[in-house]
Amino acid sequence: MELKFYLAILRRRIWVIIFTVLVATITSAFVSYSMTPRYKASTTIWVPTTDVSSDGTTGEIQLADRLINTYVVLSTSGPVLRELEAYTGVPAKDLKDVVSAESIAQTELMNISAIDSNPQTAAEIATSLSTILIKQTLATKAGRDRRVSLFSPAGVPSVPTWMGVLPTIYWREINIVLGFVLGVIAAIALAFLYEYVDSTLYTREQIEATTELPTLVEIPVVKNAQPLVRYGNTLQSEAFRFLRTTIYFDHTPLPHTLLVTSALPGEGKSTVVANLALALAQAKRKVIVVDADLRLPTMHTFFGLSTDVGLTTILRQEGTLQDALQQTGIPGLQVITSGPRVDNPGEMLDSPLVESFLAQLRQESDFVLFDSPALLAVSDAVVISPLVAGVLLVVGQAQAYQEAVRAAQSQLNAVGANLMGIVVNRADRVDTYFHRYATQSTSAK
């Protein structure tokens, strides 16, 4: 996958990343400043391993290595630590975590170290351990033959140590930086984990992969935008013109009756209906918008119309199509609002009268657009969808869920609806070619 794909994930999860990094950094700072500095003191002792007359054969070199490694092990053995306990008063079990020994490669030297919060105590423990080890080696013939001696006594350290390895006054700062780095790594891992378990559809590619349908248009999100885009070369108006063109040229025969729906409420399907109708009317087409959302109607608010007479009036045979048609003030665009509220909207839309109503609408207009309820909320849209020439499924970017969109698509497929494609609403694509073109053309005037 491209780098921008991963960068997009990190951008979506930026607050998870910031929070994780802050927690890790603050925690490491708190722990570091709560810790007592520890000091490391070291002595160096010399362990002669070969005689002056030695010819340095391989066997003698291996014997020398085993000898010095033996002293390394003995320096932290139980008998030595118990004697050290008598010297220092520190329990032997605690001393095991305090002292250490290591041989210096390619030499006859070994280091004995001790770490303590008190630098003087650290020096005393290291020196005492070296003294005990030297004394105990004299109890053996090998030790008397090759006398171990103190090469460099332990000095009192003046600088604390980081992790018992690096003497530095910046040990706290190193811990904080390390906490920050680990926080960044953990934050990135959490971001991708959240992305994996989150079924929200954030991109057009995710929506198309879920539905296996083409995206007809991406309608950009614009702050403080008017619900009805009447005039001007704006990103939204251009998107609806593009959708109009897609319907004209990409579909044969021309779908004169369209139903616009979504999986869940709030994805902007009614806004799409109103603005697509406006774009079609601007192209000198006769358009009728029918508000078939009898539960939560909105078309009358878009165009400032009355609901006294509408779709329910026609389906209850209390009025004619001509009675219900209302002018919007936009040439070529008429609206049939939902009409008076009814108690059985689902049954009313499932009436045989709907088919004859559709036939009348086709005779009166070039295009008929139905606004319907969300598919997963009620069954109203499923009832109407097989009767129209095509269905547009509106998917709110960064709002719709994979499971919901798939369930809505399955319902439409089950009744044989002609699902033409996806309208991605509230797309986060402000920096488009059109946007740059419009800006340049405006500034050139």
Secondary structure, 3 states (H helix, E strand, C coil): CCHHHHHHHHHHCHHHHHHHHHHHHHHHHHHHHHCCCCEEEEEEEECCCCCCCCCCCHHHHHHHHHHHHHHHHHHCCHHHHHHHHHHHCCCHHHHCCCEEEEECCCCCEEEEEEEECCHHHHHHHHHHHHHHHHHHHCCCHHHHHCCCEEEECCCCCCCCEECCCEECCCHHHHHHHHHHHHHHHHHHHHHHHHHHHCCECCCHHHHHHHHCCCEEEEEECCCCCCCCCCCCCCHHHHHHHHHHHHHHHCCCCCCCEEEEEECCCCCCHHHHHHHHHHHHHHCCCCEEEEECCCCCCCHHHHHCCCCCCCHHHHHCCCCCHHHHCEECCCCCEEEECCCCCCCCHHHHHCCCHHHHHHHHHHHHCCEEEEECCCCCCCCHHHHHHHHCCEEEEEEECCCCEHHHHHHHHHHHHHCCCCEEEEEEEEECCCCCHHHHHHHHHHHCC
